[in-house]
């Protein structure tokens, strides 16, 4: 068995500065570390229990099968804050049939991001 000690999502955006502005300023993710120099330098953000690294430069946007899931405590407040910052909101928050409140946004390269609130009464909050 592989003993995983840590993990991170790696993104190689088409415009690194634009993506750093999105993740660092619009989403307000805290920086864990930075490395390298110049526009393609690496920035690693805290992402709840993991990390998001924005580094290098991609030749095109990632596959549409790449998505990010972010849990927040209040999807409605996140919606208002992100809209005010000009973030591309693909779908405002709504309670899904499975009980989660989900909103969908996109980063500058079109990576879809689910912003999810787990309501107080949802089974994900409790262990059997």
TAFENLIN-V624989 format. One record per residue. N is the residue number from 1. RES is the residue in one letter. PHI is phi in whole degrees, -180 to 180 (NA if undefined). PSI is psi in radians with two decimals (* if undefined). OMEGA is omega in degrees with one decimal (NA if undefined). Layout:
n-><N N>
res-><RES RES>
phi-><PHI PHI>
psi-><PSI PSI>
omega-><OMEGA OMEGA>
This chain:
n-><1 2 3 4 5 6 7 8 9 10 11 12 13 14 15 16 17 18 19 20 21 22 23 24 25 26 27 28 29 30 31 32 33 34 35 36 37 38 39 40 41 42 43 44 45 46 47 48 49 50 51 52 53 54 55 56 57 58 59 60 61 62 63 64 65 66 67 68 69 70 71 72 73 74 75 76 77 78 79 80 81 82 83 84 85 86 87 88 89 90 91 92 93 94 95 96 97 98 99 100 101 102 103 104 105 106 107 108 109 110 111 112 113 114 115 116 117 118 119 120 121 122 123 124 125 126 127 128>
res-><X X X X X X X X X X X X X X X X X X X X X X X X X X X X X X X X X X X X X X X X X X X X X X X X X X X X X X X X X X X X X X X X X X X X X X X X X X X X X X X X X X X X X X X X X X X X X X X X X X X X X X X X X X X X X X X X X X X X X X X X X X X X X X X X>
phi-><NA -82 -97 -81 -100 -167 -156 -158 -93 -108 -120 -115 -73 -74 -135 -57 -63 -63 -70 -64 -63 -65 -73 -83 -99 -67 -83 72 -70 -77 -81 -87 -161 -131 -150 78 -137 80 -66 -99 -61 -99 -131 -110 -105 -67 -136 63 -86 -141 -137 -123 -105 -110 -153 64 -144 -89 -77 -157 -66 -63 -58 -67 -82 -85 -140 -120 -118 -119 -93 -125 -84 -148 -66 -64 -66 -62 -60 -63 -64 -68 -60 -63 -90 80 -71 -71 -89 -77 -155 -68 -63 -155 -78 -86 -58 -87 96 -86 -96 -124 -127 -120 -127 -137 -82 -60 -94 88 -65 -78 -126 -87 -107 -122 -109 -99 -61 -52 -91 -81 -60 -63 -80 -128 -102 -74>
psi-><2.48 2.26 1.72 2.21 -0.38 2.99 2.80 2.71 2.34 2.20 2.32 1.55 2.80 -0.47 1.61 -0.72 -0.74 -0.72 -0.66 -0.68 -0.71 -0.96 -0.67 -0.68 -0.97 -0.84 -0.36 0.50 2.40 2.50 2.26 -0.86 2.82 2.65 2.70 -3.06 2.93 -3.10 -0.41 0.29 2.89 2.46 2.21 2.16 2.57 2.40 1.18 -2.03 0.10 -2.80 2.73 2.10 2.17 1.96 2.81 -2.82 2.24 2.69 -0.39 3.02 2.70 2.87 2.62 -0.19 -0.15 2.14 2.73 2.48 2.07 2.17 2.30 2.87 -0.38 1.75 -0.60 -0.80 -0.69 -0.70 -0.85 -0.77 -0.81 -0.69 -0.74 -0.49 0.06 0.30 2.47 1.75 1.96 -0.61 2.22 2.92 2.47 2.65 2.19 2.83 -0.43 0.08 -0.18 2.62 2.07 2.45 2.58 2.30 3.07 2.53 3.09 -0.42 0.11 0.13 2.14 2.36 2.11 2.18 2.00 2.34 2.29 1.84 2.74 -0.62 0.12 2.48 -0.41 -0.36 -0.22 2.56 2.45 *>
omega-><177.0 178.9 -177.2 -180.0 -179.7 179.4 173.3 173.5 178.6 174.7 174.1 -172.9 177.4 177.5 -174.3 -179.6 179.2 180.0 176.0 176.9 179.9 -174.5 -176.9 -175.8 -176.3 178.4 177.7 178.6 179.1 179.8 174.6 178.0 175.4 179.5 -179.6 179.8 176.7 -174.0 -178.2 178.4 -178.6 172.9 179.3 -178.4 169.8 -179.8 -177.2 -179.9 -179.0 -178.4 173.7 177.6 174.2 -175.9 178.4 -180.0 176.5 178.1 178.7 -179.6 177.8 176.4 177.5 178.3 175.7 178.5 178.9 -179.7 179.7 176.4 177.7 179.4 -178.0 -177.3 178.9 178.3 177.7 179.0 -179.1 -179.0 -178.0 176.1 -180.0 179.2 176.9 178.8 179.2 178.7 -179.3 179.1 179.4 -177.0 171.4 179.4 -178.6 178.7 179.5 170.6 178.0 172.5 -175.3 172.2 178.5 175.4 177.1 175.0 -176.2 177.3 178.7 176.4 -178.7 -177.4 174.5 174.6 -166.3 171.3 176.1 -177.2 -178.7 -175.3 -176.3 179.6 178.7 180.0 -173.3 172.5 179.0 NA>
